[in-house]
Amino acid sequence: MPASVPRQRDTPPAESGQARPPATYTVVPPQQPGGTAQPAGPQALTLLVIQDDPAGGLTVPEILDSDGHRIRIRTARNLTEAARLLTHDVHCILLDLSLTGTGTGTDSADPEADELAMLRQVLRMAPRHAVLVLTAEADAERAAEAVRVGAQDFLFGSELDGRLLSRAIRYAVERKRADIAQYKLAESRLRAQENARLERGLLPHPLLEGSDLRFAARYHAGRSRALLGGDFYDTVRTPDGTVHAMIGDVCGHGPDEAALGVELRIAWRALTLAGLCGDDLLATLQEVLEVERPCEEIFATLCTVDISPDGRRAGLCLAGHPAPLISRPGRPARLLPYEDSGPALGLLPRARWPRRQVDLGGTWSLMLYTDGLIEGRIGAGRERLGQDGMVEMINRHLDRGLRGEGLLEAAVSEARRLNGGELTDDVAVVLLDRTAG
């Protein structure tokens, strides 16, 4: 025997100038012979209907989605029931605007306030769900206001049928998804802009006023969509005319390592301007690292160079860091001596870092870099570029006449090309040039 279908409620016609009462309805899940509800397929949409009279009004015997799957129906008489039925598999909510404040905690005497308050509570309760509202044609203004409040669309009860409701549900779900995606995109862009402004403010501004040295730098963070990584560098000129340059690398690639790199750079600048250099400076930086690092396994490598006021000599300290590369006119570029270097900062307590004196000459170019430049792979194999490969690469570019910014850009681009794509580690390169007068 076929299942009974609730009969249409008799509603007296509206008199002239009188608003028609909101239509009431019932959505009935499709039934198989014998009265057993047919289970929806795994791809079926689920609709949560919030109405206070599930036994009366309009009947929709079947709702199908675009693929012909039956849409599953859940019915709640108030917000308390709706909250219980609002599980993760609900895609859309259909709210009857004629619903009273029962179960909402609102007992305002103003019916209009109650209706919109109900909608606002539904939107707060289900911020990620599509919401449709049902009302009478006479309440078109209120329906439009409901959309302004946050509903995806409104439907008139007198026109509602299964086909219209199915289409409205699909459109509402897609619009909600598009709204959420747009919101996430805007939020992501805003966060990226804020991070970029912050990180740009943390990048160094070399202090070389009064020096005849030319400065160039390239920086690339290996961390996705970041401007700042664990590599750091800086260059300052002290009142006695000495130019101090530094480059370093905190092990790791996360935001904590980037923050520690900034702290070490700022500490290095402060200590250098205070008159420290060589072993005293590195020992103090190690104390800073030990206090600021998030765990004891974190260490940092460092290379410092202090260039005499006449530009012809330099003091070099290495703390587990690759040696700088120097090039002079008429001679191939080569690595500066790196024997007797000290350990990375944070590895050994009371470590020492010998300062080595280096003759630069009148015209020279000094390149400081982090290991991100030399650890990229060469082609599809496991071979790395390495220091020897980097020296050979720099000499090729010098032979082509590249200098300054052009030289750094070509070196980083070729390392990326040899790697077969973006370098995964942070890369920082600093170049100081001097031309004898």
DRENKE-182264 format. One record per residue (C-alpha): z, x, y; residue in one letter. Coordinates in steps of 0.02 Angstrom, whole numbers, plus 50000, padded with zeros to 5 digits. Last residue first. Layout:
BEGIN
c3 = Z&c1 = X&c2 = Y&code = A
...
END
This chain:
BEGIN
c3 = 49614&c1 = 54594&c2 = 52741&code = G
c3 = 49646&c1 = 54591&c2 = 52553&code = A
c3 = 49605&c1 = 54423&c2 = 52473&code = T
c3 = 49749&c1 = 54336&c2 = 52384&code = R
c3 = 49739&c1 = 54192&c2 = 52263&code = D
c3 = 49878&c1 = 54089&c2 = 52180&code = L
c3 = 49830&c1 = 53967&c2 = 52042&code = L
c3 = 49945&c1 = 53841&c2 = 51957&code = V
c3 = 49905&c1 = 53750&c2 = 51795&code = V
c3 = 50005&c1 = 53606&c2 = 51718&code = A
c3 = 49958&c1 = 53517&c2 = 51558&code = V
c3 = 50064&c1 = 53390&c2 = 51463&code = D
c3 = 50021&c1 = 53379&c2 = 51278&code = D
c3 = 49899&c1 = 53258&c2 = 51197&code = T
c3 = 49743&c1 = 53335&c2 = 51272&code = L
c3 = 49612&c1 = 53199&c2 = 51295&code = E
c3 = 49457&c1 = 53211&c2 = 51187&code = G
c3 = 49365&c1 = 53325&c2 = 51067&code = G
c3 = 49487&c1 = 53468&c2 = 51093&code = N
c3 = 49344&c1 = 53580&c2 = 51150&code = L
c3 = 49301&c1 = 53451&c2 = 51282&code = R
c3 = 49481&c1 = 53440&c2 = 51344&code = R
c3 = 49495&c1 = 53630&c2 = 51355&code = A
c3 = 49327&c1 = 53630&c2 = 51446&code = E
c3 = 49388&c1 = 53502&c2 = 51574&code = S
c3 = 49552&c1 = 53596&c2 = 51603&code = V
c3 = 49460&c1 = 53761&c2 = 51634&code = A
c3 = 49324&c1 = 53683&c2 = 51743&code = A
c3 = 49450&c1 = 53594&c2 = 51854&code = E
c3 = 49555&c1 = 53752&c2 = 51870&code = L
c3 = 49405&c1 = 53859&c2 = 51919&code = L
c3 = 49340&c1 = 53731&c2 = 52043&code = G
c3 = 49510&c1 = 53716&c2 = 52127&code = E
c3 = 49516&c1 = 53904&c2 = 52160&code = G
c3 = 49366&c1 = 54007&c2 = 52104&code = R
c3 = 49207&c1 = 53984&c2 = 52004&code = L
c3 = 49074&c1 = 54121&c2 = 52020&code = G
c3 = 48991&c1 = 54094&c2 = 51851&code = R
c3 = 49070&c1 = 54257&c2 = 51792&code = D
c3 = 49238&c1 = 54182&c2 = 51838&code = L
c3 = 49200&c1 = 54033&c2 = 51725&code = H
c3 = 49161&c1 = 54145&c2 = 51578&code = R
c3 = 49316&c1 = 54250&c2 = 51612&code = N
c3 = 49424&c1 = 54093&c2 = 51611&code = I
c3 = 49357&c1 = 54042&c2 = 51439&code = M
c3 = 49387&c1 = 54216&c2 = 51365&code = E
c3 = 49565&c1 = 54215&c2 = 51432&code = V
c3 = 49592&c1 = 54039&c2 = 51361&code = M
c3 = 49526&c1 = 54088&c2 = 51190&code = G
c3 = 49645&c1 = 54237&c2 = 51186&code = D
c3 = 49790&c1 = 54128&c2 = 51241&code = Q
c3 = 49762&c1 = 53997&c2 = 51106&code = G
c3 = 49617&c1 = 53875&c2 = 51088&code = L
c3 = 49692&c1 = 53804&c2 = 50929&code = R
c3 = 49614&c1 = 53804&c2 = 50755&code = E
c3 = 49652&c1 = 53651&c2 = 50647&code = R
c3 = 49471&c1 = 53598&c2 = 50629&code = G
c3 = 49373&c1 = 53457&c2 = 50712&code = A
c3 = 49326&c1 = 53553&c2 = 50869&code = G
c3 = 49442&c1 = 53682&c2 = 50946&code = I
c3 = 49614&c1 = 53605&c2 = 50956&code = R
c3 = 49723&c1 = 53597&c2 = 51112&code = G
c3 = 49870&c1 = 53716&c2 = 51113&code = E
c3 = 49809&c1 = 53827&c2 = 51255&code = I
c3 = 49814&c1 = 53709&c2 = 51404&code = L
c3 = 49967&c1 = 53613&c2 = 51344&code = G
c3 = 50055&c1 = 53782&c2 = 51334&code = D
c3 = 50093&c1 = 53779&c2 = 51519&code = T
c3 = 49999&c1 = 53878&c2 = 51651&code = Y
c3 = 50018&c1 = 54013&c2 = 51785&code = L
c3 = 49859&c1 = 54091&c2 = 51854&code = M
c3 = 49860&c1 = 54242&c2 = 51972&code = L
c3 = 49706&c1 = 54289&c2 = 52072&code = S
c3 = 49689&c1 = 54461&c2 = 52150&code = W
c3 = 49638&c1 = 54562&c2 = 52300&code = T
c3 = 49750&c1 = 54703&c2 = 52362&code = G
c3 = 49836&c1 = 54762&c2 = 52203&code = G
c3 = 49948&c1 = 54663&c2 = 52086&code = L
c3 = 50073&c1 = 54793&c2 = 52026&code = D
c3 = 50203&c1 = 54712&c2 = 51912&code = V
c3 = 50393&c1 = 54735&c2 = 51909&code = Q
c3 = 50480&c1 = 54655&c2 = 51760&code = R
c3 = 50637&c1 = 54548&c2 = 51777&code = R
c3 = 50739&c1 = 54542&c2 = 51616&code = P
c3 = 50806&c1 = 54370&c2 = 51564&code = W
c3 = 50981&c1 = 54372&c2 = 51489&code = R
c3 = 51063&c1 = 54243&c2 = 51373&code = A
c3 = 51245&c1 = 54191&c2 = 51398&code = R
c3 = 51223&c1 = 54043&c2 = 51279&code = P
c3 = 51061&c1 = 54040&c2 = 51180&code = L
c3 = 50934&c1 = 53899&c2 = 51166&code = L
c3 = 50955&c1 = 53803&c2 = 51330&code = G
c3 = 50826&c1 = 53897&c2 = 51431&code = L
c3 = 50691&c1 = 53978&c2 = 51324&code = A
c3 = 50729&c1 = 54154&c2 = 51266&code = P
c3 = 50701&c1 = 54313&c2 = 51369&code = G
c3 = 50542&c1 = 54416&c2 = 51387&code = S
c3 = 50549&c1 = 54598&c2 = 51336&code = D
c3 = 50360&c1 = 54611&c2 = 51315&code = E
c3 = 50252&c1 = 54490&c2 = 51413&code = Y
c3 = 50139&c1 = 54606&c2 = 51512&code = P
c3 = 50016&c1 = 54508&c2 = 51621&code = L
c3 = 49872&c1 = 54427&c2 = 51529&code = L
c3 = 49696&c1 = 54482&c2 = 51569&code = R
c3 = 49549&c1 = 54433&c2 = 51679&code = A
c3 = 49399&c1 = 54547&c2 = 51672&code = P
c3 = 49379&c1 = 54681&c2 = 51806&code = R
c3 = 49258&c1 = 54695&c2 = 51951&code = G
c3 = 49369&c1 = 54597&c2 = 52071&code = P
c3 = 49542&c1 = 54563&c2 = 51999&code = R
c3 = 49604&c1 = 54431&c2 = 51877&code = S
c3 = 49782&c1 = 54396&c2 = 51822&code = I
c3 = 49843&c1 = 54280&c2 = 51684&code = L
c3 = 50023&c1 = 54225&c2 = 51674&code = P
c3 = 50129&c1 = 54256&c2 = 51517&code = A
c3 = 50168&c1 = 54110&c2 = 51403&code = P
c3 = 50348&c1 = 54045&c2 = 51417&code = H
c3 = 50503&c1 = 54087&c2 = 51313&code = G
c3 = 50599&c1 = 54123&c2 = 51473&code = A
c3 = 50482&c1 = 54242&c2 = 51564&code = L
c3 = 50528&c1 = 54335&c2 = 51724&code = C
c3 = 50400&c1 = 54427&c2 = 51831&code = L
c3 = 50429&c1 = 54523&c2 = 51994&code = G
c3 = 50274&c1 = 54546&c2 = 52099&code = A
c3 = 50184&c1 = 54681&c2 = 52197&code = R
c3 = 50038&c1 = 54691&c2 = 52319&code = R
c3 = 50063&c1 = 54532&c2 = 52422&code = G
c3 = 50136&c1 = 54623&c2 = 52574&code = D
c3 = 50282&c1 = 54500&c2 = 52575&code = P
c3 = 50320&c1 = 54537&c2 = 52390&code = S
c3 = 50273&c1 = 54406&c2 = 52260&code = I
c3 = 50412&c1 = 54325&c2 = 52157&code = D
c3 = 50350&c1 = 54256&c2 = 51991&code = V
c3 = 50445&c1 = 54138&c2 = 51876&code = T
c3 = 50395&c1 = 54076&c2 = 51704&code = C
c3 = 50499&c1 = 53946&c2 = 51614&code = L
c3 = 50524&c1 = 53867&c2 = 51443&code = T
c3 = 50639&c1 = 53718&c2 = 51425&code = A
c3 = 50762&c1 = 53660&c2 = 51292&code = F
c3 = 50819&c1 = 53493&c2 = 51220&code = I
c3 = 50911&c1 = 53501&c2 = 51053&code = E
c3 = 51081&c1 = 53480&c2 = 51138&code = E
c3 = 51045&c1 = 53301&c2 = 51191&code = C
c3 = 51009&c1 = 53204&c2 = 51352&code = P
c3 = 50990&c1 = 53363&c2 = 51457&code = R
c3 = 51080&c1 = 53365&c2 = 51624&code = E
c3 = 51231&c1 = 53479&c2 = 51594&code = V
c3 = 51143&c1 = 53606&c2 = 51483&code = E
c3 = 50991&c1 = 53605&c2 = 51596&code = L
c3 = 51093&c1 = 53643&c2 = 51752&code = V
c3 = 51183&c1 = 53786&c2 = 51663&code = E
c3 = 51014&c1 = 53855&c2 = 51608&code = Q
c3 = 50955&c1 = 53846&c2 = 51788&code = L
c3 = 51104&c1 = 53954&c2 = 51838&code = T
c3 = 51057&c1 = 54086&c2 = 51710&code = A
c3 = 50876&c1 = 54077&c2 = 51767&code = L
c3 = 50922&c1 = 54109&c2 = 51950&code = L
c3 = 51038&c1 = 54254&c2 = 51911&code = D
c3 = 50909&c1 = 54333&c2 = 51794&code = D
c3 = 50769&c1 = 54336&c2 = 51921&code = G
c3 = 50796&c1 = 54256&c2 = 52090&code = C
c3 = 50935&c1 = 54185&c2 = 52199&code = L
c3 = 50923&c1 = 54179&c2 = 52390&code = G
c3 = 50977&c1 = 54001&c2 = 52432&code = A
c3 = 50794&c1 = 53953&c2 = 52452&code = L
c3 = 50770&c1 = 54004&c2 = 52271&code = T
c3 = 50923&c1 = 53905&c2 = 52213&code = L
c3 = 50864&c1 = 53747&c2 = 52301&code = A
c3 = 50686&c1 = 53765&c2 = 52237&code = R
c3 = 50744&c1 = 53798&c2 = 52059&code = W
c3 = 50863&c1 = 53648&c2 = 52065&code = A
c3 = 50721&c1 = 53536&c2 = 52123&code = I
c3 = 50610&c1 = 53598&c2 = 51982&code = R
c3 = 50748&c1 = 53581&c2 = 51853&code = L
c3 = 50786&c1 = 53403&c2 = 51905&code = E
c3 = 50601&c1 = 53355&c2 = 51902&code = V
c3 = 50583&c1 = 53427&c2 = 51727&code = G
c3 = 50738&c1 = 53331&c2 = 51671&code = L
c3 = 50659&c1 = 53169&c2 = 51731&code = A
c3 = 50498&c1 = 53206&c2 = 51636&code = A
c3 = 50599&c1 = 53247&c2 = 51480&code = E
c3 = 50691&c1 = 53081&c2 = 51493&code = D
c3 = 50525&c1 = 52990&c2 = 51523&code = P
c3 = 50457&c1 = 53052&c2 = 51356&code = G
c3 = 50349&c1 = 53201&c2 = 51306&code = H
c3 = 50460&c1 = 53329&c2 = 51221&code = G
c3 = 50508&c1 = 53509&c2 = 51258&code = C
c3 = 50531&c1 = 53537&c2 = 51445&code = V
c3 = 50394&c1 = 53649&c2 = 51515&code = D
c3 = 50400&c1 = 53767&c2 = 51663&code = G
c3 = 50302&c1 = 53842&c2 = 51806&code = I
c3 = 50369&c1 = 53944&c2 = 51951&code = M
c3 = 50307&c1 = 54029&c2 = 52108&code = A
c3 = 50406&c1 = 54125&c2 = 52240&code = H
c3 = 50320&c1 = 54196&c2 = 52393&code = V
c3 = 50421&c1 = 54329&c2 = 52484&code = T
c3 = 50404&c1 = 54326&c2 = 52674&code = G
c3 = 50588&c1 = 54361&c2 = 52715&code = D
c3 = 50611&c1 = 54177&c2 = 52764&code = P
c3 = 50571&c1 = 54117&c2 = 52587&code = T
c3 = 50400&c1 = 54053&c2 = 52536&code = R
c3 = 50397&c1 = 53914&c2 = 52405&code = V
c3 = 50295&c1 = 53868&c2 = 52252&code = T
c3 = 50333&c1 = 53736&c2 = 52120&code = D
c3 = 50295&c1 = 53687&c2 = 51941&code = Y
c3 = 50344&c1 = 53557&c2 = 51811&code = F
c3 = 50293&c1 = 53505&c2 = 51635&code = D
c3 = 50393&c1 = 53364&c2 = 51553&code = G
c3 = 50271&c1 = 53232&c2 = 51613&code = G
c3 = 50229&c1 = 53143&c2 = 51776&code = L
c3 = 50078&c1 = 53036&c2 = 51817&code = L
c3 = 50101&c1 = 52921&c2 = 51669&code = A
c3 = 49977&c1 = 52797&c2 = 51594&code = R
c3 = 50002&c1 = 52870&c2 = 51418&code = S
c3 = 50113&c1 = 53025&c2 = 51411&code = R
c3 = 50009&c1 = 53185&c2 = 51408&code = G
c3 = 50036&c1 = 53209&c2 = 51594&code = A
c3 = 49897&c1 = 53304&c2 = 51683&code = H
c3 = 49927&c1 = 53425&c2 = 51826&code = Y
c3 = 49806&c1 = 53542&c2 = 51915&code = R
c3 = 49857&c1 = 53664&c2 = 52051&code = A
c3 = 49784&c1 = 53768&c2 = 52193&code = A
c3 = 49866&c1 = 53887&c2 = 52319&code = F
c3 = 49789&c1 = 54015&c2 = 52435&code = R
c3 = 49899&c1 = 54160&c2 = 52488&code = L
c3 = 49900&c1 = 54220&c2 = 52670&code = D
c3 = 50078&c1 = 54153&c2 = 52693&code = S
c3 = 50145&c1 = 54082&c2 = 52856&code = G
c3 = 50176&c1 = 53908&c2 = 52785&code = E
c3 = 50183&c1 = 53917&c2 = 52595&code = L
c3 = 50300&c1 = 53774&c2 = 52549&code = L
c3 = 50213&c1 = 53688&c2 = 52404&code = P
c3 = 50234&c1 = 53498&c2 = 52394&code = H
c3 = 50301&c1 = 53459&c2 = 52221&code = P
c3 = 50275&c1 = 53297&c2 = 52124&code = L
c3 = 50424&c1 = 53179&c2 = 52136&code = L
c3 = 50350&c1 = 53068&c2 = 52272&code = G
c3 = 50192&c1 = 53050&c2 = 52169&code = R
c3 = 50302&c1 = 52995&c2 = 52025&code = E
c3 = 50383&c1 = 52856&c2 = 52125&code = L
c3 = 50221&c1 = 52793&c2 = 52200&code = R
c3 = 50139&c1 = 52797&c2 = 52029&code = A
c3 = 50286&c1 = 52708&c2 = 51949&code = N
c3 = 50277&c1 = 52570&c2 = 52080&code = E
c3 = 50090&c1 = 52552&c2 = 52058&code = Q
c3 = 50108&c1 = 52548&c2 = 51868&code = A
c3 = 50245&c1 = 52417&c2 = 51880&code = R
c3 = 50136&c1 = 52310&c2 = 51994&code = L
c3 = 49988&c1 = 52329&c2 = 51878&code = R
c3 = 50092&c1 = 52284&c2 = 51726&code = S
c3 = 50165&c1 = 52131&c2 = 51814&code = E
c3 = 49990&c1 = 52074&c2 = 51865&code = A
c3 = 49928&c1 = 52098&c2 = 51687&code = L
c3 = 50079&c1 = 52010&c2 = 51614&code = K
c3 = 50055&c1 = 51863&c2 = 51732&code = Y
c3 = 49870&c1 = 51853&c2 = 51691&code = Q
c3 = 49908&c1 = 51856&c2 = 51504&code = A
c3 = 50040&c1 = 51721&c2 = 51526&code = I
c3 = 49922&c1 = 51613&c2 = 51627&code = D
c3 = 49780&c1 = 51638&c2 = 51501&code = A
c3 = 49895&c1 = 51591&c2 = 51358&code = R
c3 = 49952&c1 = 51438&c2 = 51454&code = K
c3 = 49772&c1 = 51389&c2 = 51490&code = R
c3 = 49728&c1 = 51409&c2 = 51305&code = E
c3 = 49873&c1 = 51299&c2 = 51251&code = V
c3 = 49834&c1 = 51167&c2 = 51382&code = A
c3 = 49650&c1 = 51164&c2 = 51334&code = Y
c3 = 49689&c1 = 51140&c2 = 51151&code = R
c3 = 49820&c1 = 51006&c2 = 51185&code = I
c3 = 49705&c1 = 50912&c2 = 51305&code = A
c3 = 49565&c1 = 50913&c2 = 51177&code = R
c3 = 49677&c1 = 50841&c2 = 51042&code = S
c3 = 49748&c1 = 50712&c2 = 51163&code = L
c3 = 49575&c1 = 50653&c2 = 51214&code = L
c3 = 49515&c1 = 50639&c2 = 51034&code = R
c3 = 49672&c1 = 50551&c2 = 50973&code = G
c3 = 49675&c1 = 50421&c2 = 51111&code = D
c3 = 49757&c1 = 50407&c2 = 51280&code = L
c3 = 49677&c1 = 50303&c2 = 51416&code = E
c3 = 49821&c1 = 50185&c2 = 51454&code = S
c3 = 49948&c1 = 50326&c2 = 51434&code = G
c3 = 49872&c1 = 50428&c2 = 51573&code = F
c3 = 49872&c1 = 50615&c2 = 51539&code = L
c3 = 49934&c1 = 50763&c2 = 51641&code = F
c3 = 49892&c1 = 50948&c2 = 51635&code = D
c3 = 49965&c1 = 51125&c2 = 51618&code = Q
c3 = 50137&c1 = 51076&c2 = 51682&code = A
c3 = 50214&c1 = 51197&c2 = 51809&code = G
c3 = 50285&c1 = 51110&c2 = 51962&code = V
c3 = 50110&c1 = 51089&c2 = 52036&code = R
c3 = 50057&c1 = 51003&c2 = 51875&code = V
c3 = 50205&c1 = 50885&c2 = 51889&code = A
c3 = 50158&c1 = 50849&c2 = 52070&code = E
c3 = 49987&c1 = 50791&c2 = 52009&code = A
c3 = 50074&c1 = 50674&c2 = 51885&code = A
c3 = 50185&c1 = 50608&c2 = 52025&code = R
c3 = 50033&c1 = 50566&c2 = 52128&code = E
c3 = 49948&c1 = 50485&c2 = 51979&code = A
c3 = 50097&c1 = 50370&c2 = 51949&code = D
c3 = 49997&c1 = 50207&c2 = 51952&code = A
c3 = 49892&c1 = 50277&c2 = 51811&code = E
c3 = 50046&c1 = 50281&c2 = 51700&code = A
c3 = 50122&c1 = 50444&c2 = 51639&code = T
c3 = 50109&c1 = 50576&c2 = 51505&code = L
c3 = 50148&c1 = 50758&c2 = 51540&code = V
c3 = 50076&c1 = 50911&c2 = 51452&code = L
c3 = 50170&c1 = 51075&c2 = 51431&code = V
c3 = 50103&c1 = 51238&c2 = 51358&code = A
c3 = 50243&c1 = 51347&c2 = 51291&code = H
c3 = 50302&c1 = 51516&c2 = 51354&code = R
c3 = 50434&c1 = 51454&c2 = 51476&code = P
c3 = 50508&c1 = 51329&c2 = 51350&code = A
c3 = 50684&c1 = 51283&c2 = 51407&code = M
c3 = 50649&c1 = 51319&c2 = 51590&code = R
c3 = 50488&c1 = 51217&c2 = 51583&code = L
c3 = 50579&c1 = 51076&c2 = 51492&code = V
c3 = 50716&c1 = 51080&c2 = 51624&code = Q
c3 = 50587&c1 = 51069&c2 = 51762&code = R
c3 = 50505&c1 = 50921&c2 = 51676&code = L
c3 = 50671&c1 = 50828&c2 = 51662&code = M
c3 = 50709&c1 = 50864&c2 = 51845&code = A
c3 = 50539&c1 = 50792&c2 = 51888&code = L
c3 = 50580&c1 = 50628&c2 = 51801&code = E
c3 = 50761&c1 = 50621&c2 = 51859&code = D
c3 = 50714&c1 = 50649&c2 = 52041&code = A
c3 = 50593&c1 = 50504&c2 = 52029&code = E
c3 = 50725&c1 = 50393&c2 = 51950&code = P
c3 = 50852&c1 = 50423&c2 = 52091&code = D
c3 = 51024&c1 = 50374&c2 = 52027&code = A
c3 = 51048&c1 = 50550&c2 = 51962&code = S
c3 = 51125&c1 = 50566&c2 = 51791&code = D
c3 = 51069&c1 = 50740&c2 = 51742&code = T
c3 = 51150&c1 = 50828&c2 = 51593&code = G
c3 = 50988&c1 = 50822&c2 = 51497&code = T
c3 = 51036&c1 = 50717&c2 = 51345&code = G
c3 = 50985&c1 = 50555&c2 = 51425&code = T
c3 = 50903&c1 = 50585&c2 = 51594&code = G
c3 = 50773&c1 = 50450&c2 = 51570&code = T
c3 = 50600&c1 = 50473&c2 = 51495&code = L
c3 = 50463&c1 = 50389&c2 = 51598&code = S
c3 = 50381&c1 = 50560&c2 = 51622&code = L
c3 = 50339&c1 = 50566&c2 = 51437&code = D
c3 = 50332&c1 = 50749&c2 = 51392&code = L
c3 = 50203&c1 = 50823&c2 = 51273&code = L
c3 = 50250&c1 = 50999&c2 = 51221&code = I
c3 = 50126&c1 = 51127&c2 = 51151&code = C
c3 = 50118&c1 = 51270&c2 = 51027&code = H
c3 = 50273&c1 = 51245&c2 = 50919&code = V
c3 = 50280&c1 = 51379&c2 = 50783&code = D
c3 = 50423&c1 = 51477&c2 = 50864&code = H
c3 = 50544&c1 = 51331&c2 = 50851&code = T
c3 = 50574&c1 = 51195&c2 = 50980&code = L
c3 = 50650&c1 = 51062&c2 = 50864&code = L
c3 = 50831&c1 = 51097&c2 = 50913&code = R
c3 = 50790&c1 = 51110&c2 = 51098&code = A
c3 = 50692&c1 = 50947&c2 = 51086&code = A
c3 = 50840&c1 = 50857&c2 = 51006&code = E
c3 = 50952&c1 = 50904&c2 = 51153&code = T
c3 = 50809&c1 = 50871&c2 = 51273&code = L
c3 = 50795&c1 = 50689&c2 = 51224&code = N
c3 = 50711&c1 = 50574&c2 = 51099&code = R
c3 = 50621&c1 = 50712&c2 = 51004&code = A
c3 = 50461&c1 = 50695&c2 = 50902&code = T
c3 = 50373&c1 = 50827&c2 = 50799&code = R
c3 = 50187&c1 = 50816&c2 = 50762&code = I
c3 = 50073&c1 = 50932&c2 = 50665&code = R
c3 = 49893&c1 = 50941&c2 = 50722&code = I
c3 = 49771&c1 = 50905&c2 = 50581&code = R
c3 = 49644&c1 = 51042&c2 = 50554&code = H
c3 = 49464&c1 = 51001&c2 = 50602&code = G
c3 = 49426&c1 = 51173&c2 = 50675&code = D
c3 = 49438&c1 = 51111&c2 = 50855&code = S
c3 = 49607&c1 = 51029&c2 = 50822&code = D
c3 = 49629&c1 = 50857&c2 = 50746&code = L
c3 = 49745&c1 = 50717&c2 = 50796&code = I
c3 = 49767&c1 = 50565&c2 = 50683&code = E
c3 = 49850&c1 = 50394&c2 = 50693&code = P
c3 = 49880&c1 = 50395&c2 = 50881&code = V
c3 = 49986&c1 = 50241&c2 = 50917&code = T
c3 = 50024&c1 = 50179&c2 = 51092&code = L
c3 = 50185&c1 = 50083&c2 = 51120&code = G
c3 = 50344&c1 = 50074&c2 = 51020&code = G
c3 = 50448&c1 = 50157&c2 = 50887&code = A
c3 = 50471&c1 = 50330&c2 = 50963&code = P
c3 = 50554&c1 = 50257&c2 = 51118&code = D
c3 = 50639&c1 = 50399&c2 = 51215&code = D
c3 = 50493&c1 = 50519&c2 = 51217&code = Q
c3 = 50478&c1 = 50708&c2 = 51196&code = I
c3 = 50329&c1 = 50752&c2 = 51085&code = V
c3 = 50323&c1 = 50926&c2 = 51009&code = L
c3 = 50146&c1 = 50970&c2 = 50955&code = L
c3 = 50109&c1 = 51096&c2 = 50817&code = T
c3 = 49938&c1 = 51175&c2 = 50798&code = L
c3 = 49866&c1 = 51195&c2 = 50623&code = A
c3 = 49811&c1 = 51367&c2 = 50560&code = Q
c3 = 49922&c1 = 51366&c2 = 50405&code = P
c3 = 49855&c1 = 51195&c2 = 50353&code = G
c3 = 49952&c1 = 51037&c2 = 50392&code = A
c3 = 50041&c1 = 50946&c2 = 50254&code = P
c3 = 49980&c1 = 50769&c2 = 50219&code = Q
c3 = 50121&c1 = 50645&c2 = 50248&code = A
c3 = 50162&c1 = 50545&c2 = 50092&code = T
c3 = 50147&c1 = 50356&c2 = 50111&code = G
c3 = 50071&c1 = 50320&c2 = 49941&code = G
c3 = 49895&c1 = 50351&c2 = 50001&code = P
c3 = 49896&c1 = 50499&c2 = 50120&code = Q
c3 = 49970&c1 = 50490&c2 = 50293&code = Q
c3 = 49918&c1 = 50555&c2 = 50462&code = P
c3 = 50065&c1 = 50592&c2 = 50578&code = P
c3 = 50106&c1 = 50449&c2 = 50695&code = V
c3 = 50112&c1 = 50479&c2 = 50883&code = V
c3 = 50208&c1 = 50337&c2 = 50965&code = T
c3 = 50176&c1 = 50268&c2 = 51136&code = Y
c3 = 50254&c1 = 50199&c2 = 51293&code = T
c3 = 50151&c1 = 50167&c2 = 51447&code = A
c3 = 50237&c1 = 50190&c2 = 51614&code = P
c3 = 50267&c1 = 50026&c2 = 51704&code = P
c3 = 50124&c1 = 49971&c2 = 51817&code = R
c3 = 50163&c1 = 49985&c2 = 52001&code = A
c3 = 50159&c1 = 49819&c2 = 52096&code = Q
c3 = 50036&c1 = 49785&c2 = 52237&code = G
c3 = 49954&c1 = 49641&c2 = 52142&code = S
c3 = 50058&c1 = 49595&c2 = 51992&code = E
c3 = 50059&c1 = 49711&c2 = 51843&code = A
c3 = 50011&c1 = 49631&c2 = 51679&code = P
c3 = 50154&c1 = 49596&c2 = 51560&code = P
c3 = 50171&c1 = 49725&c2 = 51421&code = T
c3 = 50165&c1 = 49672&c2 = 51240&code = D
c3 = 50209&c1 = 49820&c2 = 51131&code = R
c3 = 50070&c1 = 49876&c2 = 51017&code = Q
c3 = 50122&c1 = 49869&c2 = 50835&code = R
c3 = 50198&c1 = 50013&c2 = 50741&code = P
c3 = 50085&c1 = 50062&c2 = 50596&code = V
c3 = 50141&c1 = 50019&c2 = 50421&code = S
c3 = 50092&c1 = 50135&c2 = 50282&code = A
c3 = 49952&c1 = 50075&c2 = 50169&code = P
c3 = 50000&c1 = 50000&c2 = 50000&code = M
END
